[in-house]
């Protein structure tokens, strides 16, 4: 006879599995909205902001304003999610994204454009909360695979965003922004009705008197033996990738003289390769390669060589071939590093630590383009050389972290 003691755990596990599926679906939607809101801006920002008389420097400041405020807001959002729960912070950030896109579309002056980008930066720091939801619910390989799913969703949005933006721009230049705003609002409504809180009350942090935005904690986190080096890896990888992004834009326009349509197709290729790698490739690697540190090291040293090789290209064919290989080898880095950071973090600090990690990514989005912009004044090809060097430094840091982790394992388990 089956007893209640045997049926309750099974029923409970089924309910938990369904809740996890709903949460993953919603989190994937959040990443999709984030990518679409960014992707729709890429092909339209130049012509749209030109209406307001914004020059190239002003355009770069729009990008910096977003990244700067995302850098400042992300640890705050992560910390607040540790105190109040993940659900309210995700819903507020999604609604803020919807509002910022609507403000950008309806702007009548330059200050409204900057206000919209700043608001989008503040509320766009929800990546750490989404990662914390996964950390609350999943463990081990399942956690890493879920991080990969978020990456695939972002990749699809990055692919679809420019395409949707291009099509809707036939209606008006503001139509894509209204579309993305409506999508964010729809995701907010869906989350309100279907997303359940993932952070157990026993795992919530106390309010305390410690400031939520703590620069000392942000930088002191780097002092932790292994996790600190992993955070530094996030920073250096973000620096390298964002240096590459600005170099890509300048190189395709000023050196290769590509048309907007061709540039859009290259941007779309980012999304295609990212979907394949994040959705399938990383799952395959995690299943068949037990040493995840090796995956990171191979990805980083390969990225260093490939990005530097972009400086040697002179045609669309060679540039596209090297670019494709770069997107292939660089895709696993952030996903696996974030998973390793999460595995080394206390359950009550997941949102805070992953928020710090996302802040270092945002810091790379500020400094990386700045480095690239300064180098481009001399020679645009130097931007790719710098990107290769930054990836090389990231490789050395990851190698150091791997060595420390192995040493720590031998000390704690001499057998």
N, C-alpha and C positions, 0 to 999 in steps of 0.2 A: 504494500500500500504506500502510495506517495504521501509523504507528510508535508505540512506547511513549511517545515524547515528546509525542505529541498526545493519547493516551488518558488518561494519568495526570492532567493538569490537569483534564480533564472529569470524571473519576471523583472527583478530590479536591474539585472544586467541588460535585458532587452530594452527597457526604458532608457537606461543610460546610453546605450548604443544609438538609439534613435535621437536622443538629445544631442549627442556628439555629432551625428550626421547633420542635424538642423543647424548646429553652431558652425560647423565647417562650411556649410552652404552659405550661411549668412556672412561669415568672414571672407569667403571667396568673393561674395558680392561687394563687400567693403573694399577689398583690394582692386576689384574691377572698376568701381566708381573712382577710386583714387587715381588709377591709371588713365581712365577715360577723361577725367577732368584735366590731367596733365597732357594727355595725348591730343586732345582737341585744340589745345593752345599752340602746340608746336607749329603746325602749318599756317596758322592764322594770326599769330601774335604780331608779326612784322606788319602786314597790311592794316590790321585793326588799330594798333597803337599809333601808326603813322597818321591816322586821323587827328590825333591830339598833338601832333608835332613832336613826338618823342624820337630822339636820335638814337644811335647805337649805344652810347653811354647810358642814356636813360633806360633803354631796353635791358641792359645788363643789370641796372639797379633794380628793375622789377624782379628779375630772377633772384638777386641777392636778398631783397626784402622778404621774399617767400622763404628762402632757405634759412635766413637769420632767425626769423620768428618761429620757424619750425624747430630750429635748434634750441631756442629758449623754451618753447612750450612742451616739447616732447617729454622731458623728464617730469614736468609738472603733471601732465596727463597720466603718465605711468604711475607716479606716486599717488595721485588722487584715486586711481583705479585700485590700488592696494588698500586704500582706506574705505572708499564708498562702493567698490565693486566695479566689474568690467562693463556691465550692461549700460548704466547711465552715461558713462564717459564715451562709449562707442556711439550711442544715440545722439548725444550732444555734438560730438565731432562731425558726424554725418550731416546733421542739420546745419552746422556751421559751414560745411563745404557747399551745401546747396545754396545757402544765403550768399556766400562769397562769389559764387559763379553768377548768381542773379545780379549781384551788385556790379560785377565786372561787365556783364552784358548791357546793363542799363546806365553805365557811367557816362557822365556828361563833361567830366574834367579829369585832369591828370591825377589829382589827389584821390579821386574815387577809385582810379585804377590801382594806385598804391595801397589804398585801404582794403580793396578786395583781395589783393595778393597777400597782404599781411594777415588778414582774417583767414585766408585759405592756408597759410603757413601755420597759424596757431591751431586750427582745427584739423589740419592734415596730419598732425602728429599722432594718429591713431594706430600706426603700425605696431608700436610696442604693446598697446592694449590687445590688439588682435593676436599677437604672439603670446601674450600672457594668458589669454583664454585657452589657447592650445596647450600651454604649459600646465594649466589647471586640470585639463581633462585627459591629456595623453602623456605617454612616457616612451623613452627609448626610441626605437626605429620609427614607431608610429608618429611620434612627435616630429621627427625630422621629415618624414614623408608629408605630414600636414603642413609644415613650413614650406615644403616644395610645392604643395597645392596652392598656397597663397602666392608664391612666386609665379606659378603658371597663370593664375588669374590676373596678376599684374601684367604679365607678358601679353596675355590676350588683349587686355585693355590698351596696352601700349601699341599693339598691332591695330586694333579696331579704331582707336581714338583718331589718329590722323586720317584714316579712310572715312570715318563718319564725319569728321570735321570738313574734309574736302567736299563731300556730297552735300551736306547741309549748307555749306557756304554758298551754294548755288541759289539758295533761298535768300539768305542774308549773312553777313559776317557775324552777326550775333546769334543766329539760330543754333550753332553747335554749343554755345555756352548755356543757352536756355535748355537744350536737350540734356546736357550733363547735370545741370541744376535739378531738373525734374527727376533724373535717375537717382541722384543722391537723396532727394526727398522721398522717393518711392522706397529706397532701401531703409530709410529711417522708419517709415511706417511699418514695413515688413519686420524690422527688428523689434519694434515696440510690441508687436503682437506675438511673435514667434521665438525671439531670443530669450533664453533663460539665463539667470545669473550663474556664472561658473565658479566664482570664488566663494568657498565655504566660509561662513562667519568666523570659524575658529582660526582661519588663515589670514584674516584681515589685520592690517597694521593699526596701531593706535595713532590718534591724531598727533599727540606729542607737541613739543614746542619747537622742534627742528624745522627750519624753513624748507618749504617744498622745493624751491629752486636753490640748490646748494652747489655752488661752483667748486667748493672744496671737495665735496663728495664726488663730483663729476671727475675731477682730476686725480683724487686719491684712489679711485677705483682702479687706476692703472698700476698701483703699487701691489695689488694682489698677485701672487706668484704666477698662476696660469691664466686665470680669468682676465687679469689686467693686460697680459700680452695679447689675449684674444680680442679685447676691446681695442687695443692699439692696432691690431690687424684690420679690424673693421674700419678704423680711421684711415689708415694708409691705403686700403683697397678702395675706399670711397674717394679719396684724393685722386688716385690713379684713374678711376673710371670717369669721374667728372672732368678731369683734365682732358681725357679722351673725347668726351661728349662735346666740349667746346671746340676742340681741334677738329672733330668731324664736321661741325657746322661751317667753320671757316674754310677748311680744306675743300669741301665739296662745292662751296660757292666761289671761292677766290682762286683756287688752283685748278680743279677739275671743270669748273664752269658748268655744273649740272643744272638741269631745269628743276623747278619745284616738284614736278611730277616724279622725276627720277629720284630726287632726294626723299620724297614721300615713300617710294617703294623700298629704298634702303632702310628707312625708319621701320617700315612694316616688317622687313626681314629680321630686325631685332626681336620683334614679338614672336615671329614664327619659330626661330631658334630657341627663344626663351621658353615657349610653351613645350617644345619637344624635350628640352633638357630638364626643366622644372617638373613637368608632368610625368615624363617617362625616364629620361636619362638618369636623373638623380636617384630615382627609385631603384633603377638597375644597379647603379654604383653602390648604393647603401646595402643592397642585398648581396652583392657578389664581392665587395671589397670590405673586409672587416675593419681595417685600419683607416678610419676616416681622415686622420691627419695626413696620410699619404695622398688622398684625393685632393685636399687643399693645397698641399705643397706642389703637386704636379700642375694643378690649375694655375697657381700663381706664377711659377717659373715659365710656364707656357705663355701666359698672358703677357709677361714681361718681354719675351722675345717677339711675340706677334705684334704688340702695340708699337714697339720700336721699329719693327719692319714696315709699318704703315708709312713711316717717313721716307722710305725708299720707293714707294709706288708712284707711278706717273700716268696711269690710265685708269679708267673706270673698271676694267676687267680685273686688273691686279689688285686695285683697292678693294673691290667687292669680295674677291677671293680671300684676301687676308682678313677683311672685316668679318666674313662669315666664320672663319676659324677662330677669331677672337671671341665672338659671341658664344661659340661652342665651348671653348676651354674655360671661359671666365664664369659661366653660369653657376657652377656648384659652390663658389666660394662663400658668398653671403649666407646662403641657406644652411650650409653645414656648420659654419662658424657660429651662427646664431643658435643653432641647436646645441652646440657644445657649450656655449655660454649659459644657456638655459639649464642644461644638465648639471652645471656646477653652482647653481643658485638656489638658495632656500625658498620654499614655496611661498613664504610671506613677503618675499622681495622680488618676485618674478617681474611684476610690472615696473618696479623702480629700476632694476638692473637692465632689463630689455629697453626701458626708456632711455637709460644712459647710452646703451649701444646705438639706439636710433639717433640720439643726439650727436654721436660721433659721425654717423653717416651724414647727418645734416651739416656738420662742421666741414666735412669733405666737400659738400655741395657749395659751400661758401669759398673755401680756400682753393679748391681744385680749379674752378673756372678763373679765379683771380691769377693763379700761377700761369694758366694757359693764356690768358689775355695779355699778360706782360711779355711772355715769350713770343706771342704772335706778332708783337710790334717789331721784333727783330727778324724772325723767320718762322713761318707757320709749322714747318717740319720739326722744329725744336720741341713743339708741344707733344708730339708723339714720342720723341726721345725721352722727355721728362716723364711721360706716362709709363714708359718701360722701366725707367729707374725707380719710380715709385712702387711699381709692382714688384721689382726686385727687392726693395726694402721690406715690403710686406711679406715676401717669401722668407727672408731672413728672420723676421719677427715670429712668423708661424713655426719655423724650424726650431727657434729658441723655446717657444711655448711647448712644442712637442717633446723636446728634450727634458724640460722641467717637469712635464706631466709624467713622463716615464720614470724620472728620478723619484718623484713623489710617490708613485705606485710601488717602487721597490722599497722605499722607506717604510710605508704603511703596511706592506705585505712582503716581508723579506723572503718568504718561501717562493 
